[in-house]
Structure formats: structure tokens, C-alpha cells
Amino acid sequence: MDPLDDSTVNQRLAGVPQWRREGDEIRRTVEARDFPTAIRIVDEIAVEAEKLDHHPDIDIRWRTLHLALTTHDAGGLTELDFTLAARIDGIAASHA
């Protein structure tokens, strides 16, 4: 899969407004209501990541999840990153 150009990345970011670009990654923070909920969110993200064979970097700090997506083997952002970002948004919203 080829990396997206800057114009396409900016267009795709409009569809996932809670994500921000940092270099060759997109990042988002999710605040869960408590630690068990944060872990349930991570579990659901893991299922979607496995389906796509595309895995985010996840940092868990109590009830705060810091997520980062990039396609390492493509050397930048691809459609997979934005597909998984949208799925993560849906998961986070279902636990709000």
C-alpha cells in the first residue's frame, strides 16, 4: 500500500476530526470513564486491528488512552490508518 500525499491526508483528516497529524502519524487521546472501561476499549480496538492486520501504538495511563497510527512498511500514512481511526472513533463513542 502506498503512502498518501499531504493533500489526501488533510482531506482524510477532515473525516476523523478527533485525530491530529504529527509527522507520519495520526494521533488521538481517548478518556474513558474508568480503568476497566479503558481496557474494554483497548480489547475492542485489538479485535478491529486484527481484522485489518493493522495495529496501533497504544499507551494506557489509568483511564487515558493515547493512540497513534501509521503504516510502517509503507513509510507513512495510508488508507488503512484512516479506516482504523474511524473504527476506533466508533468504539470510543460506544463507551462514552
C-alpha positions in Angstrom: 0.0 0.0 0.0 1.4 3.4 -1.0 1.5 6.3 1.4 -1.0 9.1 0.9 0.2 12.6 -0.2 -0.2 15.6 2.1 -3.3 16.8 0.3 -5.1 13.5 0.6 -4.0 13.1 4.3 -5.6 16.5 5.0 -8.8 15.5 3.3 -9.0 12.3 5.2 -8.3 14.0 8.5 -11.5 16.0 8.0 -13.4 12.7 8.3 -11.8 11.9 11.6 -11.7 15.3 13.4 -10.5 14.0 16.7 -7.3 12.9 15.2 -4.3 15.1 14.6 -1.3 14.7 12.4 2.2 14.5 13.8 4.7 13.8 11.1 4.0 10.4 9.6 1.4 9.5 12.3 -2.1 10.4 13.3 -2.8 10.6 17.0 -5.8 10.7 19.3 -6.4 10.6 23.0 -9.4 8.9 24.4 -10.6 9.4 28.0 -12.6 6.5 29.4 -14.8 6.8 32.5 -12.6 4.4 34.4 -9.8 1.9 34.1 -11.9 -1.2 33.3 -13.6 0.7 30.5 -10.3 1.8 29.1 -9.2 -1.8 28.9 -12.5 -2.8 27.3 -11.9 -0.1 24.6 -8.4 -1.5 24.0 -9.8 -5.0 23.7 -12.3 -3.9 21.1 -9.6 -1.9 19.2 -7.5 -5.1 19.2 -10.3 -7.0 17.5 -10.6 -4.4 14.7 -6.8 -4.2 14.4 -6.6 -7.9 13.9 -9.3 -7.8 11.3 -7.4 -5.2 9.3 -3.9 -6.7 10.1 -3.0 -3.1 11.1 -2.0 -2.4 14.7 -2.0 1.0 16.5 0.5 2.1 19.1 -1.4 2.3 22.4 -0.2 3.9 25.6 -2.5 3.4 28.6 -2.3 5.8 31.5 -5.1 4.9 34.0 -8.2 5.8 32.1 -6.5 7.8 29.3 -5.5 6.1 26.1 -3.0 7.7 23.7 -3.3 6.2 20.2 -1.0 6.5 17.2 -1.4 5.2 13.7 1.0 4.9 10.8 1.8 2.3 8.2 5.4 1.5 9.0 6.0 -0.7 6.0 4.7 2.0 3.6 6.7 4.7 5.3 3.8 6.9 6.1 0.0 7.3 6.3 -2.2 5.1 4.2 -5.9 4.4 3.8 -5.5 1.7 6.5 -4.7 4.3 9.1 -7.8 6.3 8.4 -10.0 3.1 8.2 -8.8 2.0 11.6 -9.1 5.6 13.0 -12.8 5.7 12.1 -13.3 2.3 13.7 -11.6 3.5 16.8 -13.8 6.5 16.9 -16.9 4.3 16.8 -15.5 2.1 19.6 -14.7 5.2 21.7 -18.2 6.7 21.1 -19.9 3.5 22.1 -18.2 3.8 25.6 -18.9 7.5 26.1 
